């Protein structure tokens, strides 16, 4: 029992860190705020080797962070001017920024008893007007936004002490333009469609535990502060800051500055949520048009790639067929000689008409006609007459057309057509 009591006392005595131990998503997963005013800044850390001064800032840095400190000094004053334009007031005094490189230097520059959480790369001590930064985070895409977020906490901490949690986070996000992100719109769209918008009185001290609810709390805080600034202007925001600084409760100072109550302003803001973050603006916005056009482009590209793939498959099949034909042709050539056109060469006997049994050369007739030449020629006139239209179609053989005889009395044999292999007979 005594051990349990001791543990509870240690938890109550430890500095309060206004962020979840796991850290929310996005930029809020990298920044933390320690509001314990009991921390006492000690002398400059031994690791610090120099400083860069501007009109309203002192940038204390290590040897590795010297270049980052000089680059930051050229931009930091302009960032602070933007804060004054929105809040209507500038916080007094000089703000100290401690800059180191890497986790070891980042933790070594922290205040005693105010060690940063393991997931944070930026830490704000609003009560002491000190900001702790890892110089490597400035090169990240969200690095400058993280710095501006921490400056917002320092500004509110120096301007007044008692601020609702939703107001602090809403002002910080508007000063860093985080409220324009797609993640914020998505969170508010989910909250509106699911009817999970929180009441701001429930976000004054505590923050939700579920990560999805944390995103909604951040998004609606930024949207409500933007609504108040756009409706009442920076002059009313300045009056609100003056009232809270004077010690007035927040809701009382709110009523004096905006001439209405926090409850009525919240109801007015809620009435317009469906028109700004519901289905209607999503279906009528130009963003949807671009989204649809992008989807069509992706579909057309996918169809084109499918057609190209099908064509390549078809060409590959044709190439495979041609390769197979060439392999067959090569095999045929290896098996025997080929004719010039690529077909198999024919033997000499296949190029002549076959001999008929008993065929003998007949004078005046270029080719074998059978065993009995006269009988074979009988009926030829009738065949010619019936096939060619009459005796006129045939031509008489002139006496001079007979083949000459050789001196020995035998018919000469054509060298191209040796005996026994006459050419194909033709009719004249």
C-alpha positions as CSV (number, residue, x, y, z in Angstrom):
1,X,0.0,0.0,0.0
2,X,2.8,2.4,0.8
3,X,4.5,1.6,-2.5
4,X,1.3,2.4,-4.4
5,X,1.0,5.7,-2.5
6,X,4.6,6.5,-3.3
7,X,4.1,5.8,-7.0
8,X,1.0,8.0,-7.1
9,X,2.9,10.9,-5.5
10,X,5.8,10.6,-8.0
11,X,3.3,10.8,-10.9
12,X,1.6,13.8,-9.4
13,X,5.0,15.6,-8.8
14,X,6.3,14.9,-12.4
15,X,6.0,17.6,-15.0
16,X,2.8,17.5,-17.0
17,X,3.3,17.0,-20.7
18,X,0.3,18.1,-22.8
19,X,0.5,15.3,-25.4
20,X,-0.2,11.6,-25.5
21,X,2.7,9.3,-24.7
22,X,2.3,7.5,-28.0
23,X,1.8,10.8,-29.8
24,X,-0.9,11.5,-32.4
25,X,-0.3,11.3,-36.1
26,X,1.1,14.0,-38.3
27,X,2.9,17.0,-37.0
28,X,1.5,16.6,-33.5
29,X,3.5,13.3,-33.3
30,X,6.7,15.4,-33.2
31,X,5.9,18.4,-30.8
32,X,5.3,18.6,-27.1
33,X,4.6,21.3,-24.5
34,X,5.7,21.3,-20.9
35,X,3.7,23.7,-18.8
36,X,5.3,23.1,-15.4
37,X,6.4,26.5,-14.2
38,X,8.5,25.0,-11.4
39,X,11.3,24.2,-13.8
40,X,14.1,26.6,-13.4
41,X,16.4,27.3,-16.4
42,X,20.0,26.9,-15.5
43,X,23.0,28.5,-17.1
44,X,23.8,27.9,-20.8
45,X,24.3,24.2,-21.3
46,X,27.9,23.1,-21.6
47,X,27.2,21.6,-25.0
48,X,26.2,25.0,-26.4
49,X,29.1,26.7,-28.2
50,X,27.6,29.9,-29.5
51,X,24.5,32.0,-30.1
52,X,22.9,34.1,-32.8
53,X,20.8,37.1,-31.8
54,X,18.0,38.9,-33.6
55,X,15.6,41.6,-32.5
56,X,13.4,39.4,-30.5
57,X,15.2,36.0,-30.4
58,X,18.3,34.3,-29.1
59,X,19.3,31.1,-30.9
60,X,21.6,29.1,-28.7
61,X,23.3,26.3,-30.7
62,X,25.9,23.5,-30.5
63,X,28.9,23.3,-32.8
64,X,27.1,21.0,-35.2
65,X,24.1,23.3,-35.4
66,X,25.9,26.6,-36.2
67,X,24.8,26.6,-39.8
68,X,21.2,25.8,-39.0
69,X,21.2,28.6,-36.4
70,X,22.3,31.2,-38.9
71,X,19.7,30.1,-41.5
72,X,16.9,30.2,-38.8
73,X,17.9,33.7,-37.7
74,X,17.1,35.0,-41.2
75,X,13.5,33.8,-41.1
76,X,12.3,33.8,-37.5
77,X,11.4,37.5,-37.2
78,X,9.1,37.3,-40.1
79,X,7.3,34.3,-38.6
80,X,6.7,36.2,-35.4
81,X,5.2,39.2,-37.3
82,X,2.6,36.8,-38.8
83,X,1.6,35.8,-35.3
84,X,0.9,39.4,-34.2
85,X,-1.2,40.0,-37.3
86,X,-3.5,37.2,-36.4
87,X,-3.7,37.6,-32.6
88,X,-3.7,41.4,-32.7
89,X,-1.0,41.4,-30.1
90,X,2.7,40.5,-29.9
91,X,4.1,38.7,-26.8
92,X,6.7,40.6,-24.8
93,X,10.3,39.7,-24.2
94,X,12.9,37.7,-26.0
95,X,12.4,34.1,-26.9
96,X,15.2,31.6,-26.6
97,X,15.6,28.8,-29.2
98,X,18.0,26.0,-28.3
99,X,19.2,24.1,-31.4
100,X,21.1,20.8,-31.4
101,X,21.8,18.1,-33.9
102,X,20.7,14.5,-33.2
103,X,18.9,13.0,-30.3
104,X,21.8,13.2,-27.8
105,X,22.3,16.9,-28.2
106,X,18.5,17.5,-28.3
107,X,18.0,16.0,-24.9
108,X,21.2,17.6,-23.5
109,X,19.8,21.1,-24.2
110,X,16.6,20.4,-22.2
111,X,15.7,22.1,-18.9
112,X,16.5,20.1,-15.8
113,X,13.5,17.9,-15.0
114,X,11.9,18.6,-18.4
115,X,13.2,15.9,-20.6
116,X,11.4,15.7,-23.9
117,X,9.4,12.6,-24.8
118,X,11.1,10.0,-26.9
119,X,8.8,10.7,-30.0
120,X,9.2,14.5,-29.9
121,X,11.7,16.5,-32.0
122,X,10.5,19.8,-30.7
123,X,9.6,21.0,-27.2
124,X,8.1,24.2,-25.9
125,X,8.4,25.7,-22.4
126,X,5.8,28.5,-22.6
127,X,6.3,29.6,-19.0
128,X,10.1,30.2,-19.6
129,X,9.8,31.3,-23.3
130,X,12.2,28.6,-24.4
131,X,11.9,26.3,-27.4
132,X,14.0,23.2,-27.9
133,X,14.6,21.9,-31.5
134,X,16.4,19.2,-33.2
135,X,18.1,20.9,-36.2
136,X,17.6,17.9,-38.3
137,X,13.9,18.4,-38.1
138,X,14.2,21.7,-39.9
139,X,15.2,19.9,-43.1
140,X,12.0,17.8,-42.9
141,X,8.9,18.8,-44.9
142,X,7.0,19.4,-41.6
143,X,10.0,21.0,-39.8
144,X,9.1,24.7,-40.3
145,X,5.5,23.9,-39.4
146,X,6.6,22.2,-36.1
147,X,8.6,25.3,-35.2
148,X,5.7,27.7,-35.8
149,X,3.5,25.4,-33.8
150,X,5.9,25.6,-30.8
151,X,6.1,29.4,-31.2
152,X,2.3,29.6,-31.0
153,X,2.4,27.8,-27.6
154,X,5.1,30.2,-26.4
155,X,3.1,33.2,-27.6
156,X,-0.1,32.2,-25.9
157,X,1.8,31.3,-22.7
158,X,3.4,34.7,-22.6
159,X,0.3,36.6,-23.5
160,X,-1.9,34.9,-20.8
161,X,-1.9,31.9,-18.5
162,X,-5.3,30.3,-18.7
163,X,-6.3,29.1,-22.1
164,X,-8.6,26.3,-23.0
165,X,-6.8,23.4,-24.7
166,X,-8.9,23.7,-27.9
167,X,-8.1,27.4,-28.2
168,X,-4.4,26.8,-27.9
169,X,-4.3,24.1,-30.5
170,X,-6.7,26.0,-32.8
171,X,-4.6,29.1,-32.7
172,X,-1.4,27.2,-33.3
173,X,-2.8,25.3,-36.3
174,X,-4.1,28.5,-37.9
175,X,-0.7,30.2,-37.4
176,X,0.9,27.3,-39.2
177,X,-1.8,26.9,-41.9
178,X,-2.3,23.3,-40.8
179,X,-6.1,23.6,-41.1
180,X,-5.8,23.6,-44.9
181,X,-4.5,20.0,-44.9
182,X,-6.4,17.1,-46.4
183,X,-6.0,15.2,-43.1
184,X,-8.0,18.0,-41.3
185,X,-10.8,17.9,-43.9
186,X,-10.9,14.1,-43.8
187,X,-11.2,14.2,-40.0
188,X,-14.0,16.8,-40.0
189,X,-15.8,14.9,-42.8
190,X,-15.7,11.8,-40.7
191,X,-16.9,13.6,-37.6
192,X,-19.8,15.3,-39.5
193,X,-21.0,12.1,-41.3
194,X,-20.7,10.0,-38.1
195,X,-22.1,12.8,-35.8
196,X,-19.0,12.7,-33.6
197,X,-18.2,16.4,-33.3
198,X,-17.1,17.2,-29.7
199,X,-18.4,20.0,-27.5
200,X,-15.7,22.5,-26.8
201,X,-16.4,22.5,-23.1
202,X,-15.2,18.8,-23.2
203,X,-11.9,19.9,-24.9
204,X,-11.0,22.6,-22.4
205,X,-8.8,20.5,-20.2
206,X,-8.6,17.0,-21.4
207,X,-7.9,15.5,-24.9
208,X,-9.4,12.3,-26.3
209,X,-7.5,9.1,-25.9
210,X,-8.4,7.3,-29.1
211,X,-6.1,8.5,-32.0
212,X,-9.0,8.9,-34.4
213,X,-10.8,11.2,-31.9
214,X,-7.6,13.1,-31.3
215,X,-7.5,13.9,-35.1
216,X,-11.1,15.2,-34.9
217,X,-10.3,17.3,-31.8
218,X,-7.4,19.0,-33.5
219,X,-9.3,19.5,-36.8
220,X,-12.4,21.0,-35.2
221,X,-10.3,23.3,-32.9
222,X,-8.5,24.7,-35.9
223,X,-11.8,25.1,-37.8
224,X,-13.6,26.9,-35.0
225,X,-10.7,29.3,-34.4
226,X,-10.7,30.1,-38.1
227,X,-14.4,30.7,-37.9
228,X,-14.0,33.1,-35.1
229,X,-11.1,35.0,-36.7
230,X,-13.0,35.3,-40.0
231,X,-16.2,36.5,-38.4
232,X,-14.8,38.9,-35.8
233,X,-11.4,39.8,-37.1
234,X,-8.0,40.3,-35.3
235,X,-9.3,43.3,-33.3
236,X,-11.7,41.1,-31.4
237,X,-9.0,38.5,-30.9
238,X,-6.8,41.2,-29.4
239,X,-9.6,42.1,-27.0
240,X,-9.9,38.5,-26.0
241,X,-6.2,38.3,-25.3
242,X,-6.3,41.5,-23.2
243,X,-9.2,40.1,-21.1
244,X,-7.6,36.8,-20.4
245,X,-4.3,38.5,-19.6
246,X,-6.1,40.7,-17.1
247,X,-7.3,37.6,-15.2
248,X,-10.8,37.3,-16.6
249,X,-12.2,33.8,-17.1
250,X,-12.0,32.7,-20.7
251,X,-15.8,32.6,-21.3
252,X,-16.2,36.1,-19.8
253,X,-13.5,37.6,-21.9
254,X,-14.9,35.8,-24.9
255,X,-18.3,37.4,-24.3
256,X,-16.8,40.9,-24.0
257,X,-14.6,40.6,-27.0
258,X,-17.1,39.0,-29.4
259,X,-20.3,40.3,-27.9
260,X,-21.9,36.9,-27.7
261,X,-21.5,33.7,-25.7
262,X,-19.2,30.8,-26.5
263,X,-22.3,28.4,-26.6
264,X,-24.1,30.6,-29.3
265,X,-21.0,30.8,-31.4
266,X,-20.5,27.1,-31.2
267,X,-24.1,26.5,-32.3
268,X,-23.7,28.9,-35.2
269,X,-20.5,27.1,-36.3
270,X,-22.1,23.6,-36.0
271,X,-25.0,24.7,-38.3
272,X,-22.6,25.3,-41.2
273,X,-20.6,22.1,-40.8
274,X,-22.7,19.9,-43.0
275,X,-22.5,22.5,-45.8
276,X,-18.7,22.8,-45.5
277,X,-17.6,19.3,-44.6
278,X,-20.6,17.0,-45.6
279,X,-21.3,15.1,-48.8
280,X,-22.7,18.2,-50.7
281,X,-19.4,20.2,-51.0
282,X,-17.6,17.0,-51.8
283,X,-19.9,16.3,-54.8
284,X,-19.9,19.9,-56.0
285,X,-16.3,20.9,-55.5
286,X,-13.8,21.2,-58.3
287,X,-11.6,18.8,-56.4
288,X,-14.1,16.0,-57.2
289,X,-13.9,16.9,-60.9
290,X,-10.1,16.7,-60.9
291,X,-10.4,13.4,-58.9
292,X,-12.7,12.0,-61.5
293,X,-10.4,13.2,-64.3
294,X,-7.5,11.6,-62.6
295,X,-9.4,8.3,-62.3
296,X,-10.3,8.4,-66.0
297,X,-6.6,9.0,-66.9
298,X,-5.5,6.1,-64.7
299,X,-8.2,3.8,-66.3
300,X,-7.1,4.8,-69.8
301,X,-3.5,4.2,-69.0
302,X,-4.3,0.8,-67.5
303,X,-6.4,-0.1,-70.7
304,X,-3.5,1.1,-72.9
305,X,-1.0,-1.0,-71.0
306,X,-3.4,-4.1,-71.3
307,X,-3.6,-3.6,-75.0
308,X,0.1,-3.3,-75.3
309,X,0.6,-6.4,-73.3
310,X,-1.8,-8.3,-75.4
311,X,-0.1,-7.1,-78.6
312,X,3.3,-8.1,-77.2
313,X,1.9,-11.6,-76.4
314,X,0.6,-11.9,-80.0
315,X,3.9,-10.9,-81.4
316,X,5.8,-13.3,-79.2
317,X,3.5,-16.1,-80.4
318,X,4.2,-15.2,-84.1
319,X,7.9,-15.1,-83.4
320,X,7.7,-18.5,-81.8
321,X,5.8,-19.9,-84.8
322,X,8.4,-18.5,-87.2
323,X,11.2,-19.9,-85.2
324,X,9.6,-23.3,-85.3
325,X,9.2,-23.2,-89.1
326,X,12.8,-22.2,-89.5
327,X,13.9,-25.1,-87.3
328,X,11.8,-27.5,-89.4
329,X,13.3,-26.1,-92.6
330,X,16.8,-26.5,-91.3
331,X,16.1,-30.1,-90.4
332,X,14.8,-30.8,-93.9
333,X,17.9,-29.3,-95.5
334,X,20.1,-31.4,-93.3
335,X,18.1,-34.5,-94.4
336,X,18.6,-33.9,-98.2
337,X,19.1,-31.4,-101.0
338,X,16.4,-28.8,-101.6
339,X,15.2,-27.0,-104.7
340,X,15.9,-23.3,-105.0
341,X,12.4,-22.4,-103.7
342,X,13.0,-24.4,-100.5
343,X,11.0,-27.5,-101.4
344,X,12.5,-31.0,-101.6
345,X,14.4,-31.7,-104.9
346,X,12.8,-34.2,-107.2
347,X,14.7,-37.1,-108.7
348,X,15.2,-37.1,-112.5
349,X,12.7,-39.9,-113.0
350,X,10.0,-37.8,-111.3
351,X,10.5,-35.0,-113.9
352,X,9.6,-37.1,-117.0
353,X,6.5,-38.9,-118.1
354,X,6.6,-42.6,-117.3
355,X,7.0,-45.2,-120.1
356,X,4.1,-47.3,-121.1
357,X,4.6,-50.9,-121.6
358,X,5.5,-51.7,-125.2
359,X,5.9,-48.0,-126.2
360,X,8.0,-47.4,-129.2
361,X,9.0,-44.1,-130.8
362,X,6.8,-43.1,-133.8
363,X,8.1,-40.9,-136.6
364,X,6.4,-37.5,-136.5
365,X,4.8,-38.0,-133.1
366,X,6.7,-36.5,-130.2
367,X,5.8,-38.9,-127.5
368,X,4.6,-42.4,-126.8
369,X,1.0,-43.1,-127.6
370,X,0.8,-46.7,-126.6
371,X,1.6,-50.2,-127.9
372,X,-0.2,-49.6,-131.2
373,X,0.4,-46.2,-132.7
374,X,-2.1,-46.4,-135.5
375,X,-4.8,-47.7,-133.3
376,X,-4.1,-44.9,-130.8
377,X,-4.5,-42.3,-133.4
378,X,-7.7,-43.6,-134.6
379,X,-10.5,-41.5,-133.5
380,X,-8.3,-38.5,-132.9
381,X,-10.0,-36.5,-135.6
382,X,-13.3,-37.2,-134.1
383,X,-12.1,-36.2,-130.7
384,X,-10.6,-33.0,-132.0
385,X,-13.8,-32.4,-134.1
386,X,-16.0,-32.9,-131.1
387,X,-13.8,-30.9,-128.7
388,X,-12.7,-28.1,-131.0
389,X,-15.7,-27.6,-133.1
390,X,-14.9,-29.5,-136.4
391,X,-12.3,-30.4,-138.9
392,X,-11.2,-26.8,-139.2
393,X,-9.8,-26.9,-135.7
394,X,-7.1,-29.4,-136.7
395,X,-4.2,-28.6,-138.9
396,X,-2.9,-30.9,-141.7
397,X,0.6,-32.1,-141.4
398,X,2.6,-30.8,-144.2
399,X,5.0,-33.1,-146.0
400,X,8.0,-31.1,-145.0
401,X,7.2,-31.3,-141.3
402,X,8.5,-34.9,-141.0
403,X,11.6,-35.5,-139.0
404,X,14.7,-35.8,-141.1
405,X,16.4,-39.1,-141.2
406,X,20.0,-39.7,-140.4
407,X,22.4,-40.9,-143.0
408,X,22.1,-44.4,-141.7
409,X,18.3,-44.3,-142.4
410,X,17.2,-44.0,-138.8
411,X,15.4,-41.1,-137.2
412,X,17.6,-38.7,-135.3
413,X,17.1,-38.7,-131.5
414,X,16.9,-35.4,-129.7
415,X,19.7,-35.1,-127.2
416,X,17.4,-33.5,-124.7
417,X,14.9,-36.4,-125.0
418,X,16.8,-39.8,-125.3
419,X,15.1,-42.9,-126.6
420,X,12.5,-44.3,-124.3
421,X,11.9,-41.0,-122.5
422,X,9.9,-38.8,-125.0
423,X,8.5,-35.5,-123.9
424,X,4.9,-34.9,-123.0
425,X,2.7,-35.1,-126.2
426,X,1.0,-32.0,-127.4
427,X,-1.7,-31.5,-130.1
428,X,-1.4,-29.0,-133.0
